[in-house]
Amino acid sequence: MIATNRRRAWLGVLLGLSAVGRAAAGEPAIQVLDAWARATPPGAENGAVYLKIVNHGAADRLVGARSPAAHAAELHASATRDGVVAMRRIDALPIDAGAIVELAPGGAHVMLVGLVSRLEAGRRVGLTLVFANAGELAVDAPVVDARGPAAAPHEHHAP
């Protein structure tokens, strides 16, 4: 048990040093990968955007978002309790140093509230993510029809 804890501690130190080295080499501290938005049916008022956040630097927090595709963009978290999925707005999403945080269906996501127009498969949606320390980061997400088995695209979008 002590050896396992020591290995974890050393792994944390190495990941931290690696993150500092990348940030010093000019790579952005925060990187966004695999962003995508779910296509909405006609008449839908809200939509959702999913993505992965990779933190190569110090701990940060995702504190907001905005998009020209909607009147508002909110951070939401979903949880299942007794077989019922409940969604709630959250003020911030912690992004630990060296962490990869995935915003995915059934979990955390960016909710586009009051869509300006329908999110149609094959189009793209712009999104600006706001981080407490890293500032703003523009993201361009493809809109996909998420009803099929291959819902999320595997595109990589780096800032």
C-alpha positions in Angstrom: 0.0 0.0 0.0 2.8 2.4 0.8 4.5 1.6 -2.5 1.3 2.3 -4.3 0.9 5.7 -2.6 4.5 6.6 -3.4 4.0 5.6 -7.1 0.9 7.8 -7.2 2.8 10.7 -5.6 5.7 10.4 -8.1 3.2 10.1 -11.0 1.6 13.4 -9.8 5.0 15.1 -9.7 5.9 13.9 -13.1 2.6 14.9 -14.6 3.0 18.4 -13.0 6.5 18.8 -14.4 5.4 17.7 -17.8 2.5 20.2 -17.8 4.9 23.0 -16.7 7.3 22.1 -19.5 4.6 22.1 -22.2 3.2 25.5 -21.0 6.8 27.0 -21.0 7.4 25.6 -24.5 4.5 27.9 -25.8 1.7 25.3 -25.9 -1.6 26.5 -24.6 -2.3 25.5 -21.0 -5.9 24.6 -22.0 -6.7 22.6 -25.1 -10.2 21.6 -26.3 -10.7 18.3 -28.3 -13.6 16.5 -29.9 -16.1 19.3 -29.6 -19.5 18.5 -31.1 -23.1 19.6 -30.8 -26.2 17.5 -31.0 -28.6 18.2 -33.8 -32.0 19.5 -32.6 -35.5 18.7 -33.9 -37.6 21.5 -35.4 -39.0 23.7 -32.7 -36.4 22.8 -30.1 -35.6 25.8 -27.9 -32.3 24.4 -26.4 -29.3 22.4 -27.6 -26.2 20.9 -26.1 -22.4 21.0 -26.9 -20.0 18.3 -25.7 -16.2 18.3 -25.7 -13.0 17.3 -23.9 -10.8 19.8 -22.0 -7.2 19.0 -21.5 -5.3 21.0 -19.0 -1.5 21.1 -19.5 -1.0 23.9 -16.9 -2.1 24.8 -13.4 -5.6 24.1 -12.0 -8.3 26.2 -13.6 -12.1 26.4 -13.8 -14.5 26.6 -16.7 -16.7 29.5 -15.5 -18.9 30.3 -18.5 -19.6 30.1 -22.2 -21.4 32.0 -25.0 -22.4 31.3 -28.5 -24.0 33.2 -31.4 -26.2 30.2 -31.9 -28.2 30.9 -28.7 -29.4 33.7 -26.4 -27.4 32.1 -23.5 -24.9 29.3 -22.9 -24.9 27.7 -19.5 -22.8 25.0 -17.8 -25.0 22.1 -16.8 -24.4 18.8 -15.0 -26.6 15.7 -15.3 -27.0 13.0 -12.8 -29.2 9.9 -12.7 -31.0 9.2 -9.4 -33.5 6.3 -9.1 -33.6 6.0 -12.8 -34.5 9.6 -13.4 -32.0 12.0 -15.1 -31.9 15.4 -13.5 -30.1 18.3 -15.0 -28.9 21.4 -13.1 -27.0 24.5 -13.9 -23.6 24.8 -12.3 -21.5 28.0 -11.8 -18.1 26.4 -12.6 -16.5 23.2 -13.6 -13.1 22.5 -12.0 -10.2 21.5 -14.3 -7.4 20.1 -12.2 -3.8 20.4 -13.3 -2.9 17.7 -15.8 -6.5 16.6 -16.1 -8.7 15.6 -19.0 -12.4 16.6 -18.3 -15.0 15.2 -20.6 -18.3 17.0 -21.2 -20.5 14.2 -22.5 -24.1 13.1 -22.8 -25.4 12.1 -19.4 -22.9 14.3 -17.6 -21.6 17.8 -17.8 -22.2 19.8 -20.9 -22.8 23.3 -22.3 -26.5 24.0 -22.7 -27.4 26.4 -25.5 -30.5 28.2 -24.2 -32.9 30.0 -26.5 -31.5 28.8 -29.8 -31.5 31.4 -32.6 -32.1 28.7 -35.1 -32.2 24.9 -35.2 -28.9 23.0 -34.9 -28.8 21.0 -38.1 -26.5 18.1 -38.8 -23.7 18.9 -41.1 -23.4 22.5 -39.9 -21.1 24.0 -37.3 -21.7 26.0 -34.1 -19.3 28.5 -32.6 -18.7 28.6 -28.9 -16.5 30.7 -26.6 -15.5 29.0 -23.4 -14.5 31.2 -20.5 -11.9 29.9 -18.0 -11.0 31.6 -14.7 -7.3 31.7 -15.4 -6.8 30.8 -19.1 -9.3 33.4 -20.3 -11.4 32.8 -23.4 -11.1 30.1 -25.9 -13.0 29.9 -29.2 -14.3 26.5 -30.3 -15.9 25.4 -33.6 -18.1 22.3 -33.1 -19.7 20.2 -35.9 -23.4 19.5 -35.4 -24.1 15.8 -35.7 -27.3 13.7 -35.7 -26.8 11.9 -32.3 -29.6 9.4 -32.8 -27.3 6.9 -34.5 -24.6 4.7 -33.0 -21.7 6.9 -34.2 -22.9 10.1 -32.5 -19.7 11.9 -31.6 -17.2 12.7 -34.3 -13.5 12.2 -33.7 -12.2 15.5 -34.8 -9.5 17.3 -32.9 -9.8 21.0 -32.4 -6.9 22.7 -30.8 -6.9 26.4 -30.0 
